[in-house]
Amino acid sequence: MKNSVLIFSLFKRFIGITFLVLNYLCYGLMVKLAADSSLTANERVIYPALVYAVSWVFVIVGIYLAGPELIAKIKDYFTRIKQRYYKKP
């Protein structure tokens, strides 16, 4: 039973990291779509915007599935930045 929980946790994190990698691949696709001369001007704007929206979905789902440790690290990072720049006198 304990082994299956570990396998499920690792599989969930693997899927989350895969979504995060797909996010970075979306940026290359956006550039390719924006530079494609066979598309009309409207399509060169709309398609990359849709891919950008999908990339944000990949980021959110990837962070959620990658685990609470990753979310805690991101919160800690932004807390440090906030404390550095918004020090109370």
Backbone torsions as a table, in degrees:
resi	resn	phi	psi	omega
1	MET	NA	-45.8	-178.8
2	LYS	-66.1	-34.2	179.1
3	ASN	-66.2	-38.9	-179.8
4	SER	-68.3	-33.0	176.8
5	VAL	-66.1	-40.9	178.2
6	LEU	-64.6	-43.9	179.2
7	ILE	-63.0	-42.4	178.4
8	PHE	-63.3	-41.5	179.2
9	SER	-63.5	-44.6	178.8
10	LEU	-65.6	-39.1	178.3
11	PHE	-65.1	-40.7	179.0
12	LYS	-63.7	-42.0	178.2
13	ARG	-67.0	-38.1	177.8
14	PHE	-62.1	-43.9	178.2
15	ILE	-63.3	-40.8	178.2
16	GLY	-62.0	-44.1	178.5
17	ILE	-67.0	-34.9	176.0
18	THR	-62.2	-41.4	176.7
19	PHE	-63.9	-37.3	178.1
20	LEU	-66.6	-37.2	176.5
21	VAL	-67.9	-40.4	177.2
22	LEU	-61.1	-31.7	176.6
23	ASN	-59.4	-45.8	-179.5
24	TYR	-68.1	-32.1	177.5
25	LEU	-69.5	-26.3	178.5
26	CYS	-63.2	-33.2	-178.9
27	TYR	-65.8	-38.2	175.2
28	GLY	-64.7	-39.9	177.6
29	LEU	-64.5	-37.7	178.5
30	MET	-62.9	-42.6	179.0
31	VAL	-64.4	-42.1	179.7
32	LYS	-63.0	-42.8	179.4
33	LEU	-67.4	-38.3	-179.7
34	ALA	-69.5	-27.4	-178.2
35	ALA	-95.8	-2.3	-177.3
36	ASP	-73.3	116.9	-176.7
37	SER	-78.8	-13.2	179.5
38	SER	-79.2	-12.2	178.0
39	LEU	-90.7	153.3	175.5
40	THR	-74.6	170.4	-178.1
41	ALA	-62.8	-40.7	178.5
42	ASN	-65.1	-40.9	179.4
43	GLU	-65.8	-33.9	179.1
44	ARG	-69.9	-15.6	176.0
45	VAL	-97.4	-44.1	-173.8
46	ILE	-69.9	-47.1	-176.2
47	TYR	-62.1	-46.8	176.4
48	PRO	-63.4	-32.7	177.3
49	ALA	-65.3	-39.3	176.9
50	LEU	-66.2	-40.7	177.8
51	VAL	-65.1	-36.7	177.1
52	TYR	-62.4	-42.5	178.0
53	ALA	-63.8	-40.9	178.2
54	VAL	-64.9	-36.4	179.9
55	SER	-64.4	-33.9	176.4
56	TRP	-68.7	-35.1	175.3
57	VAL	-63.3	-42.6	177.4
58	PHE	-59.9	-40.8	-179.5
59	VAL	-64.2	-48.6	-176.5
60	ILE	-64.4	-46.3	179.5
61	VAL	-66.4	-39.6	179.7
62	GLY	-63.3	-42.6	178.4
63	ILE	-67.1	-40.0	179.6
64	TYR	-63.4	-42.7	-177.1
65	LEU	-80.6	-25.3	-177.0
66	ALA	-68.1	-22.3	172.9
67	GLY	125.8	159.7	-179.5
68	PRO	-67.9	-23.0	179.4
69	GLU	-65.1	-40.9	179.2
70	LEU	-66.3	-41.5	178.2
71	ILE	-64.2	-40.6	178.3
72	ALA	-64.2	-39.5	178.4
73	LYS	-65.5	-40.7	178.9
74	ILE	-65.2	-43.6	177.9
75	LYS	-62.0	-41.6	179.2
76	ASP	-63.6	-41.3	179.4
77	TYR	-61.5	-48.4	-179.2
78	PHE	-70.1	-29.7	175.3
79	THR	-65.7	-42.1	177.4
80	ARG	-63.4	-42.5	178.6
81	ILE	-63.4	-43.8	-179.9
82	LYS	-62.8	-41.7	179.3
83	GLN	-67.2	-34.8	-178.8
84	ARG	-68.0	-42.8	-174.3
85	TYR	-93.1	-20.5	-178.1
86	TYR	-118.6	51.9	178.4
87	LYS	-70.0	137.4	176.6
88	LYS	-84.9	132.9	-178.5
89	PRO	-72.2	NA	NA
